[in-house]
Amino acid sequence: MSCFQEPSLYTIKAISILDNDGNRVFGKYYDDAFPSLKEQKDFEKNLFDKTHKANGDIIMLDGFTIVYRSNVDLFFYVMGGANENEVRLTSSLTASTLTSLFRSCSTQC
């Protein structure tokens, strides 16, 4: 048995943007870890409660590795599996990635 994880293109399990009160501005889940909207919002509420006063930029929660940043009144979260490389997840928080995310959302939303 190998100690290395199988390569996968599915690094990001979810992306979520919450406002300063913990309300969802944007959320996209790429697997069925939280199949219903209620489960997603409950998870996001728990995540916000644990991170809105924290100084860190990474947290392990409910089997996810989550990197996050706050900017003025928004909190940006990128979630991966428990064994995911946080450097890879953090690279998803760059401005160019968020710009393309918002661009695709604005054309679809």
C-alpha positions as CSV (number, residue, x, y, z in Angstrom):
1,M,0.0,0.0,0.0
2,S,1.4,3.4,-1.0
3,C,1.4,6.4,1.3
4,F,0.9,8.7,-1.6
5,Q,-2.6,9.9,-2.6
6,E,-3.9,9.0,-6.1
7,P,-3.6,12.0,-8.5
8,S,-6.8,13.7,-9.1
9,L,-8.1,16.8,-10.9
10,Y,-10.7,17.2,-8.2
11,T,-8.5,19.2,-5.7
12,I,-11.2,21.7,-4.8
13,K,-14.3,20.3,-3.1
14,A,-16.0,23.6,-2.6
15,I,-15.7,27.4,-2.8
16,S,-17.7,29.6,-0.6
17,I,-17.9,33.4,0.0
18,L,-19.6,34.7,3.1
19,D,-20.4,38.2,4.1
20,N,-19.4,39.8,7.5
21,D,-22.4,38.3,9.2
22,G,-21.8,34.7,7.9
23,N,-24.5,34.8,5.2
24,R,-23.7,33.2,1.9
25,V,-22.8,35.5,-1.0
26,F,-21.6,32.6,-3.2
27,G,-21.3,28.9,-2.8
28,K,-20.3,26.1,-5.2
29,Y,-19.9,22.5,-4.0
30,Y,-18.2,20.1,-6.4
31,D,-19.1,16.8,-4.7
32,D,-22.0,15.4,-2.7
33,A,-20.5,15.9,0.8
34,F,-23.4,18.3,1.5
35,P,-26.2,17.3,-0.9
36,S,-28.9,19.8,0.3
37,L,-28.8,23.6,0.5
38,K,-29.6,23.4,4.2
39,E,-26.6,21.1,4.9
40,Q,-24.4,23.5,3.0
41,K,-25.6,26.5,4.9
42,D,-25.3,24.8,8.2
43,F,-21.7,23.8,7.4
44,E,-20.9,27.4,6.3
45,K,-22.4,28.8,9.5
46,N,-20.2,26.5,11.6
47,L,-17.2,27.4,9.4
48,F,-17.8,31.1,9.8
49,D,-18.3,30.8,13.6
50,K,-14.9,29.1,13.9
51,T,-13.0,31.4,11.5
52,H,-14.4,35.0,11.7
53,K,-12.3,36.0,14.7
54,A,-9.3,33.7,14.0
55,N,-6.0,35.0,12.8
56,G,-5.1,31.8,10.8
57,D,-5.6,31.1,7.2
58,I,-6.1,27.3,7.4
59,I,-8.5,25.0,9.3
60,M,-9.4,21.4,9.4
61,L,-13.1,20.9,9.9
62,D,-15.4,18.0,9.3
63,G,-12.9,16.1,7.2
64,F,-12.0,19.1,5.0
65,T,-8.8,21.1,4.7
66,I,-10.0,24.7,4.3
67,V,-8.0,27.8,3.5
68,Y,-9.5,31.2,3.9
69,R,-9.0,34.9,3.7
70,S,-11.0,37.9,4.7
71,N,-11.1,41.1,2.8
72,V,-12.9,44.1,4.2
73,D,-16.4,42.5,4.7
74,L,-16.1,39.2,2.8
75,F,-14.6,35.8,3.8
76,F,-13.3,33.6,1.0
77,Y,-13.1,29.8,1.6
78,V,-11.6,27.1,-0.6
79,M,-12.2,23.6,0.6
80,G,-10.4,20.4,-0.2
81,G,-10.2,16.8,1.1
82,A,-8.6,16.0,4.5
83,N,-5.3,15.0,2.8
84,E,-5.2,17.8,0.3
85,N,-2.1,20.0,0.0
86,E,-2.9,23.4,1.5
87,V,-0.5,25.2,-0.8
88,R,-2.5,24.0,-3.8
89,L,-5.7,25.2,-2.2
90,T,-4.1,28.6,-1.2
91,S,-3.1,29.1,-4.8
92,S,-6.8,29.1,-5.6
93,L,-7.3,32.3,-3.5
94,T,-5.1,34.4,-5.9
95,A,-6.7,37.4,-7.5
96,S,-6.6,35.9,-11.0
97,T,-8.5,32.8,-9.9
98,L,-11.2,34.8,-8.1
99,T,-11.5,37.2,-11.1
100,S,-12.2,34.3,-13.4
101,L,-14.6,32.8,-10.9
102,F,-16.6,36.0,-10.7
103,R,-16.5,36.4,-14.5
104,S,-18.0,33.0,-15.1
105,C,-20.6,33.5,-12.3
106,S,-21.7,36.9,-13.7
107,T,-22.3,35.3,-17.1
108,Q,-24.2,32.4,-15.6
109,C,-26.0,34.0,-12.7
